[in-house]
Amino acid sequence: MRDSEDRHTIWPRDRPTQQARYRDGDRQAGSARWLGAGLAMLLAIVGIVGSRPVEVSVAATALPALPTGWPATLQLGMASTPGDAATMKATAPFGFRYQYLSGGANTGDGWATWNTNGQFVTNYVRDSKAAGITPVFTYYMILQSSPASGSDEDQQVLSNLKNASTMQAYFADLKLFFQRAHDDPATSVVLHVEPDMWGIIEQAATSDNAATVPAKVGATGMSELAGLPDNAAGLAQGIVRLRNQYAPNVKLGYHVSVWGTGTDISVSDPSDSQVDALGTKAATMYTSLGANFDMAFGEFSDRDSAFKIAQYGAGQEAWWNGEDFRRHARFIGKFVALSGKRMVLWQIPFGNTKMRAMNNTLNHYQDNRVEWFLDDPGRTHLTEYLNAGVIAFLYGAGGSGATHASDVQGDGVTNPAPINGNTGTSLSADDDGGFFRQKAGAYYQAGPMALPSTSTSATPTTVPTNSPTSTPTGTAVPPTATKAPATATPTVGSLTVTFNDLSGQETPLTGQYPTGVIDWGTSGIWWHSAPWGKLTTKSLTFNGHTDQLTSGTMTLPTPRNLVSLRAYNGRPNPSTVTLTCPGQSTKTAAVPAYSLVTISTGWTAPCSSVTISSSNGNATNFDDLVLSN
């Protein structure tokens, strides 16, 4: 990671734009530098061989055994909403799909409430099993749990870990997950445990020793945790103990945050010896837990490179080059060798630099990681990472506004003018122009790569030099999100805009809704949200990264007075909502954590436009806009 925004705060701070929830009874749709002359020469040799298979050998180090029951070949996966497994499988024979579990353990809004008694997990596992895909759950709960005291995420996580009441609820929530994941005991499930939390613990620890970081475990009074120490090592041991007792079919993933070492290797460009020292530091932290996870998870960056430049003001260092990838693979290899755990790379950005759809606007930001791994005919880049110990690649957007491999933007098939040589014509309505799904299909068509064994010898991989790039047949094109449909113009007087009679959800809101009443513009900054937290019906929020897109303006073709609206804050710290109308006093209101409030403006005259702002962006939703003439 390069900055704090690279932490995976997307689901508490940027709710998942692709995250759907099963409702009870139905489903609710929720520049490049080369690796060096030697590799360049190798690639040139590969290129002149033609279509004959060639052997590409990259030196491997001793690798630990694969997790029990893990596939023998490198499998790809992607973020996938409930009910999407069959469509995903029609694209390519993916091995994995993943879904966040979030909302906090004691807030009344956590995943366990998305369906009765945690059946969300049961349903997702069944959906995955029917399609022959292994389900992966990313458990991101500690930060969103209450009370989350402190001024930043580190303080909030560490304070929650020390709160006995919070941790009692946390472990009870984990127990429920394991029970639901064991509803089908013959199905393998992966639980990816708390990205960010372990990095925060690592930075708080003394001498990379998890036992120096307080956390209530045995003190929670849960009988299953009796005798465990009240520190972060005990926390890890408690997670493993609950898994062993309630769901032995679940494989546990520990998350390795490179930033947890205190150094960002893709920006600081450390020497190989420094990279090795950082990998050693990360492995020391893991082994200090005294807990046997099945694998590790790691990341590159959770936003597309062009997203970070446009939204965060980053420089060209946001783009990874050959040396960045080489150092990253070296770091992974050192961690894997010393920890004894192979690694899944997760939440890899979907962006590309090839398709015209990638014009660096919301949900269409460029990146190069899909190309680096899946558009490399010799497969040398994949081989380098496999020999470092990587066993799966899972792709996913790291927040709203980032590129998706679906039509999240709701703009259908797009082919804007190229901006920097991205001349490929879109293959589907996917926001990335269909590039990821095409390359994933081509990877499987060429044959998935065998994972290296524990041997210290190099593992040759026979691959065709000209991987097929034709569009996979039978690929489902996601439906295009519709703009606000025409509705009857309300009669003179007062009206309430509820967003419930607007078709669809979890799509950008553009155009007029209701017709003749509010114009939401064409920029896509507004988001038509599914039910969220205490707002049990559809509502409105911002389409973008929570701490970047924090306001938007709606136009009233016929001026009206905004009398009031309801606001819900789905974050563990207060939000400030500001309403402005030309000629009227600005209205400011505080919305406490996880609270739903009604804000009355006190305005006495009509407005031609209203600007709505929230200090925590799309973690605050709005509903029931009362307008009068």
Secondary structure, 3 states (H helix, E strand, C coil): CCCHHHCCCHHHHCCCCCCCEEECCEEECCCCCCCCHHHHHHHHHHHHCCCCCEEECCCCCCCCCCCCCCCCECEEEEECCCCCHHHHHHHCCCCEEEEEECCCCCCCCCHHHCCHHHHHHHHHHHHHHHHCCEEEEEECCCCCCCCCCCCCHHHHHHHHHCCHHHHHHHHHHHHHHHHHHCCCCCCCEEEEECCCHHHHHHHHCECCEHHHCECCCHHHCCHHHCCCCCEHHHHHHHHHHHHHHHCCCEEEEEECCHHHHCCCHHHHCCCHHHHHHHHHHHHHHHHCCCCCCCEEEECCCCCCHHHHHHHHCCCHHHCCCHHHHHHHHHHHHHHHHHHCCCEEEEEECCCCCCECCCCCCCCCCCCCHHHHHHCCCCCHHHHHHHHHCEEEEEECCCCCCCCCCCCCCCCCCCCCCCCCCCCECCCCCCCCCCHHHHHHHHHHHHCCCECCCCCCCCCCEEECCCCCCCCCCCCCCCCCCCCCCCCCCCCCCCEEECCCCCCCCCEECCCECCCCCCECCCCCCEEEECCECCECCCEEEECCCCCCCCEEEEEEEEEEEEEEEEEEECCCCCEEEEEECCCCCCEEEEECCCCEEEEECCCCCCEEEEEEEECCHHHEEEEEEEEEC
